[in-house]
Amino acid sequence: MEHWDVFYHQLDRYDFAKFSKVIVGLSGGSDSLALTLAANSYLAEKHPSCELIAVTVDHGLREEARAEAVKVGQICQAHDIHHEIAPWEGEKPKSGIQQKAREARYRLLSAAAQRHNTALVLIAHNRGDDLETRAMRAQRQNKNEVAHGISEATLYRCETWFVRPFLNLEKAQLQDFLRANNVTWIEDPSNKDRRFERVRTRQDMGETASGDHLQTSDVYPEKELCAFMADADNVDFHDGDRRVVVQNFSADNAVHYEALRILLSLVGATAYLPSQNAVREAVATLFQFSDNGRKFTLNGCLMTKDRGGIALQCEARNRRDGQFGFDHILTSRYYEIALVLRERRGLSRLPPLPMR
């Protein structure tokens, strides 16, 4: 198997020495096949005691899916890679299919990791995927907000790290690698179906779009946020994380707004943080008049003006069944802040970051 140093360089960022097994999500497309074969070669050479296990999620949405999963297994067998098929069972949703399928992949790949007693799953997102994500988020946000892309690492349910070693590589590099090794990949027809937002974004941007027009980085006040959250005079927890009171809040302080976004996600148990613009509008509404007790609902939370601060409480109709939220799908960007919040609530520590 011919490998390229650029792939090994990306994989060098992860501490594979801590793991006896690693899962890789393998759909059979060019990205996941390149990641699987490159990672297998890399581990065999640099971490021979760490076994790679490829897992193909069969969503059951296309008739050909099962046969494709079997074909992928044959490719793995030819390269001496252990392969498993994880079926998405049960009734499929009529709407929001891509989001639900993504949630199913998280769940099934995490279950495979737990079954093999590992906490590390490799996912094959590339630079194009990252630019598409930024573009989609930019369309939904205020023009003054930063459109963040895909995180290099995501912690699922506080137990499984999903990492993306090839996030800085182009799809063309991955396909050239497969061609150089005479490996044929599978094309999923849904990747050209304009009913899906990501496909429309990709086609409208152009397959080779640079994304230079998108703001791709910003200065993130991690230390200031951790210090603000760690101080009980600023953030007071009641009933676990179902009610939180934020004191010493300043409408002129960007760190306080970011803290509020994080706490709204935590209390409301929603998968994503509310937009900066939505939080600013909510705060402006609460502080429009001087009297306390004013209320506003946002992100599954009831916000109440409370003696110069803001009380956040889970809405009565928000049953938090899915337990999504800040801790549920945690990007590495917020990892240090999550540690502070868990310590404040007396919860166990999270698994360490898998990057060196």
Steps between C-alpha positions, in 0.01 A plus 500: 500500500651827385456773759561871489684681776228768515254236627741373763568857609129553568471172693807586710284750689316223686618300798431149368738353758221533758264273303508127426220539242371783282175519304481660156168593340508351149222580255687383192533848354839638399555699821432219747681239289811718481490560874450130574786379281738779602423450871544124471840545338598764756401291803670188365822696461496729805259343752482127422331421833201719403240322284286686248136390472293632209127544561253565219165647603221360281229766517258279309389796289603356162454149366865484395632597844536148639680372190733801513577431865591142410724624218674734743557201727670318214738794450582490870559125486747550216697737725466286813273753676227378737162621368152519651161619373281700739137521377277795580190311607144615562267736318672780308389864534296665225681835533839625616648176372862618476503633856342181635742286298791699644370441851465129423862486380622659821299254706595187304871582466519591869328170587761317291778684684354408839458140387871485415598685819641806327414869508639603161320513163657638181272693263593603143393862470724706271561868431210519253259369765628766739449782249147376422415499870630854541298615198178340629544653843585839352169497312308449826692749714532874532769633268701622801525150650785259430386189313689219670582186306533135596689431821817289484368292789153449651420317824172307481300427818812566708649166392606483132735732312425548130811643333557626146867459402452612137308820565780707341531284188323534165272230361720489188798395713302210645379384161849523351624280786239235417578511129870459576411181691247374241207524742150574368255682722120508507306810391188567707232652272358700792817711486357660183140534618412870524219429744772506767644829625862382499476385139352833391773685689774286347371541147438872537846557647665281239690180574832687506388813682774644718266647760730803531194723535403327826636614836671186627649597832453733793658571836321284755511616867538152651694604813263789574197273455644231727575761768148647477331157517719378788398787730184417699439873540446515123325170426288320762357152433169376645343155457794366300492689174125561476525853645799732481531860616752724323604800709730794427383492139613794288325576172830642372709187567537249214625229740176524700293452185700194402458360852125554469491315166678202656272494804188525283617188316577325829168581669286456189681178400508604135752365253641839401564836661247776418624769263680803637237726347212312666666525842566873460136558405384301804725695738388831349137399559567401862690818585280738305334602828646517851247277680583134577293199401494568127504176298613377161514150350795382295662166420262295716562730797300757692721805559402727790653830605613431856636783720728635230592150379332240280341177622481212251253219555400207282158573345220285642421364154867414436524135614867474393432144383799484267737652755675687224687809598833640597629176653327263258677595178802694622745650252865525600462880477295494823683215676677703772179690577309172526754376757436809713123459475511132594719574800257771609214247483695223676507272196776262390781621278480455124733272300819690411542656157636239254731749328863525602 
